[in-house]
Amino acid sequence: MIQIKTAHEIELMRASGLVTAGALKAVRAAVRPGVTTGELDAIAEDHIRSCGAVPNFLGYHGFTGTICASINDEVVHGIPNPDRTLAEGDNISIDCGAILQGWHSDSAITVPVGTPSAEDAALLEVTERSMWAGLAKAVAGGRLTDISHAVEESITAHEHPYGIVDHYGGHGIGTEMHQDPHVLNYGRAGRGPKLVPGLALAIEPMVTIGDPATVELDDGWTVVTKDGSRAAHFEHSVAITPEGPWVLTAEDGGVAGLAPFGVTPRS
């Protein structure tokens, strides 16, 4: 079932979203050569708990981290490790979420370690922009695949043939981290459930420089590209409101990210 929230419940989700935004901001600031993914995980957990919330990844189906820490060819679900150290030139995708007063939030960023190559910088820019293209379509009266199509169109507009990871995608979010509907990062517009006020979604494109085919490692979690090419992952949780999209995990509610698309979010 698709969960529709009241205006008050969306306000509670916004409070949860700001906790996750703060955790990712703290982790981003700590990314540097020599830091371990275990140290980054501890920073995120400390921030979340200091806000009176709890990490929603920790213990989820046995997952052992507060964040997913996925490096270079790892697309998603990388397990934080106190013995794994970041090096100059790496990219790390950090996925994080919190539960506050029973309401979930979920967001992800990909961060270069040190100075990125031109190829890596372009990959991150393309992936993040495609997320915002999808978020710009999270408006009442539309259809779910309007979001999917906008993400795909943004990615395929580039001369380089970036890959869009199949199977993995966004989702509904609310009193559980993962709810219906599943939100693909590709597809024809105008299909799927109607977008109505009170629907909350996590929009999360995963893009590769090379072939988008993936495999899961023996740890049962980490998803990597088959060809070893690098990947990027960005995600925000968004609520559909009568006044427009409200990006719950963006500190400014989505003002800066949506502006290039001519969309004004709920403030």
Residue pairs with C-beta under 8 A, 6 or more apart in sequence:
1 180
2 172
2 179
2 180
2 181
2 193
2 199
3 172
3 174
3 175
3 179
3 200
4 196
4 198
4 199
5 13
5 174
5 198
5 199
5 200
5 239
6 198
7 198
7 241
9 103
9 174
9 198
10 198
10 200
10 239
10 241
10 246
10 248
12 100
12 101
12 102
12 103
13 103
13 104
13 105
13 173
13 174
13 200
13 237
13 239
13 248
14 239
14 246
14 248
15 100
15 101
15 103
16 53
16 98
16 99
16 100
16 101
16 103
16 104
16 105
16 248
17 105
17 107
17 237
17 247
17 248
17 249
17 250
18 248
18 249
18 251
19 47
19 48
19 51
19 53
19 98
19 100
19 105
20 48
20 96
20 97
20 98
20 105
20 106
20 107
20 237
20 249
21 107
21 249
21 250
21 251
22 47
22 51
23 43
23 44
23 47
23 48
23 66
23 96
23 98
24 44
24 94
24 96
24 107
24 108
24 109
24 249
25 251
26 43
26 44
26 47
27 40
27 43
27 44
27 67
27 94
27 96
28 94
28 109
28 111
30 39
30 40
30 43
31 40
31 86
31 92
31 111
31 113
32 86
32 113
32 114
33 86
33 87
33 88
33 113
33 114
34 85
34 86
35 85
35 86
36 81
36 82
36 83
36 84
36 85
36 86
37 67
37 69
37 71
37 78
37 80
37 81
37 82
37 84
37 86
37 92
38 80
38 81
38 82
38 83
38 84
39 82
40 67
40 69
40 80
40 92
40 94
41 65
41 66
41 67
41 69
41 80
42 66
44 55
44 66
44 67
44 94
44 96
45 55
45 58
45 66
48 54
48 55
48 66
48 98
49 55
51 98
51 100
52 100
53 98
53 99
53 100
54 98
54 99
55 66
55 96
55 97
55 98
55 99
56 97
56 98
56 99
56 104
56 105
56 106
56 177
57 63
57 65
57 66
57 67
57 68
57 95
57 96
57 97
58 64
58 65
58 66
60 177
63 77
63 79
63 221
64 79
64 80
65 79
65 80
66 80
66 96
67 80
67 94
67 95
67 96
68 76
68 77
68 78
68 79
68 80
68 93
68 94
68 95
68 96
68 108
69 78
69 79
69 80
69 81
69 84
69 92
69 93
69 94
70 76
70 77
70 78
70 92
70 93
70 95
70 222
70 223
70 231
70 233
71 78
71 84
71 86
71 90
71 91
71 92
71 93
72 90
72 91
72 230
72 231
73 224
73 225
73 228
73 229
73 230
73 231
74 93
74 222
74 223
74 224
74 231
75 93
75 165
75 168
75 206
75 208
75 214
75 223
75 224
75 225
75 231
75 233
76 93
76 95
76 168
76 206
76 223
76 233
77 95
77 221
77 222
77 223
78 93
78 221
78 222
79 219
79 221
79 222
86 92
86 113
87 113
88 113
88 114
88 115
89 113
89 114
89 116
89 117
90 112
90 113
90 114
91 110
91 111
91 112
91 113
91 116
91 120
91 123
91 124
91 230
91 232
92 110
92 111
92 113
93 108
93 109
93 110
93 111
93 231
93 232
93 233
94 108
94 109
94 110
94 111
95 106
95 107
95 108
95 233
95 235
96 106
96 107
96 108
97 104
97 105
97 106
97 107
97 177
98 104
98 105
102 175
103 174
103 175
104 173
104 174
104 175
104 176
104 177
105 173
105 237
105 248
105 249
106 173
106 177
106 202
106 204
106 235
106 237
106 249
107 202
107 235
107 236
107 237
107 249
108 204
108 233
108 234
108 235
109 234
110 124
110 127
110 128
110 232
110 233
110 234
112 120
112 121
112 124
116 124
119 209
119 230
120 230
122 158
122 160
123 162
123 207
123 209
123 230
123 231
123 232
124 232
126 154
126 155
126 158
126 162
126 207
126 232
127 155
127 205
127 206
127 207
127 232
127 233
127 234
128 232
128 234
129 154
130 150
130 151
130 152
130 154
130 155
130 185
130 205
130 207
130 234
131 151
131 203
131 204
131 205
131 234
131 235
131 236
132 257
132 258
132 260
132 261
133 150
133 151
133 153
133 154
133 261
134 147
134 148
134 150
134 151
134 154
134 170
134 183
134 185
134 203
134 205
135 147
135 203
135 236
135 238
135 245
135 247
135 254
135 257
135 258
136 150
136 245
136 258
136 261
136 262
136 263
137 146
137 147
137 149
137 150
138 147
138 195
138 201
138 203
138 238
138 240
138 245
139 195
139 240
139 244
139 245
139 263
140 195
140 196
140 197
140 240
140 241
140 242
141 194
141 195
142 194
142 195
143 189
143 190
143 191
143 192
143 193
143 194
143 195
144 181
144 183
144 191
144 192
144 193
144 194
144 195
145 184
145 187
145 188
145 189
145 190
145 191
145 192
146 189
146 190
146 195
147 170
147 183
147 201
147 203
148 169
148 183
148 184
148 185
148 186
148 187
148 189
148 192
149 186
149 187
149 188
149 189
150 189
151 164
151 185
151 186
151 203
151 205
152 164
152 185
152 186
152 187
155 162
155 164
155 185
155 205
155 207
156 162
160 209
162 207
162 208
162 209
163 207
163 208
163 209
163 210
163 211
163 212
163 213
163 225
163 229
164 185
164 186
164 205
164 206
164 207
164 208
164 212
165 185
165 206
165 207
165 208
165 212
165 214
165 231
166 212
166 213
166 214
167 214
168 206
168 214
168 223
169 182
169 183
169 184
169 185
169 204
169 206
170 182
170 183
170 184
170 185
170 201
170 202
170 203
170 204
170 235
171 178
171 179
171 180
171 181
171 182
171 183
171 201
171 202
172 178
172 179
172 180
172 181
172 183
172 199
172 200
172 201
172 202
173 179
173 200
173 201
173 202
173 237
174 200
181 192
181 193
181 201
183 201
183 202
183 203
183 204
185 204
185 205
185 206
193 199
195 240
196 240
197 240
197 241
197 242
198 239
198 240
199 239
199 240
200 237
200 238
200 239
200 240
200 248
201 237
201 238
201 240
202 235
202 236
202 237
202 238
203 235
203 236
203 238
204 233
204 234
204 235
204 236
205 233
205 234
206 231
206 232
206 233
207 231
207 232
207 233
208 225
208 229
208 230
208 231
209 229
209 230
209 231
210 225
210 227
210 228
210 229
210 230
211 225
211 226
211 227
211 229
212 225
213 225
213 226
213 227
214 223
214 224
214 225
214 226
215 223
215 224
215 226
216 222
216 223
216 224
217 223
217 224
225 231
235 249
236 247
236 248
236 249
236 250
236 254
236 257
237 247
237 248
237 249
238 245
238 246
238 247
238 248
238 254
239 245
239 246
239 248
239 266
240 246
241 266
243 265
243 266
244 263
244 264
244 265
244 266
245 254
245 258
245 263
245 265
245 266
246 253
246 254
246 265
246 266
247 253
247 254
247 257
247 258
247 265
250 256
250 257
253 265
253 266
253 267
254 263
254 265
255 264
255 265
255 267
258 264
258 265
